[in-house]
Amino acid sequence: MSRTKEQSIVFQNQSHLVQRHFEQCGICPSLKDIALGTDLMVRFALEGYSKDLGETMDRYEEYIQEQYKGK
């Protein structure tokens, strides 16, 4: 899929944000988990908050906490 320049900028910014979040939390996630987090943040940046997206983000955060607990 071809991205516009603006879409590429949003993607890069959100990718860096997700990586910094994990670093600050002391989590070394898999590439898949970085990609999933980036996709969620791109949706948030482009579409804004919705109840559905908020619930999806909550489930992702629960998954991350469970997946990387104690690591």
C-alpha positions in Angstrom: 0.0 0.0 0.0 1.4 3.4 -1.0 1.3 6.1 1.7 1.2 9.8 1.2 3.9 11.9 2.7 1.6 12.9 5.6 0.6 9.3 6.3 4.3 8.4 6.4 5.0 11.2 8.9 2.2 10.1 11.1 3.4 6.5 11.0 7.0 7.4 11.9 5.9 9.7 14.7 3.6 7.1 16.2 6.2 4.4 15.9 8.8 6.5 17.8 6.2 7.3 20.4 5.4 3.7 21.0 9.1 2.8 21.2 9.7 5.6 23.7 6.7 4.4 25.8 8.1 0.9 26.0 11.6 2.2 26.9 10.2 4.4 29.7 8.2 1.4 31.0 11.3 -0.8 30.9 9.7 -3.2 28.4 11.6 -4.8 25.5 8.7 -5.8 23.3 8.7 -8.0 20.2 8.6 -6.4 16.8 5.1 -7.6 16.5 4.0 -5.8 19.6 5.7 -2.6 18.5 3.9 -2.9 15.2 0.5 -3.5 16.9 1.0 -0.6 19.2 2.0 1.6 16.3 -1.1 0.6 14.3 -3.3 1.6 17.3 -1.6 4.9 17.7 -1.8 5.7 14.0 -5.6 5.0 14.2 -5.8 7.3 17.2 -3.9 10.1 15.4 -5.9 9.8 12.2 -9.4 9.0 13.5 -9.3 10.4 17.0 -10.7 8.7 20.1 -13.7 6.4 19.9 -15.2 4.1 22.5 -14.2 1.1 20.3 -10.6 2.3 19.9 -10.4 3.0 23.6 -11.5 -0.5 24.5 -9.0 -1.9 22.0 -6.2 0.1 23.5 -7.2 -1.1 27.0 -7.1 -4.7 25.8 -3.7 -4.1 24.2 -2.3 -2.6 27.4 -3.6 -5.5 29.5 -2.0 -7.9 27.0 1.3 -6.0 27.2 1.3 -6.0 31.0 0.6 -9.7 31.1 3.0 -10.6 28.4 6.0 -8.7 29.8 5.2 -8.9 33.6 8.4 -9.6 35.4 10.7 -9.5 32.4 
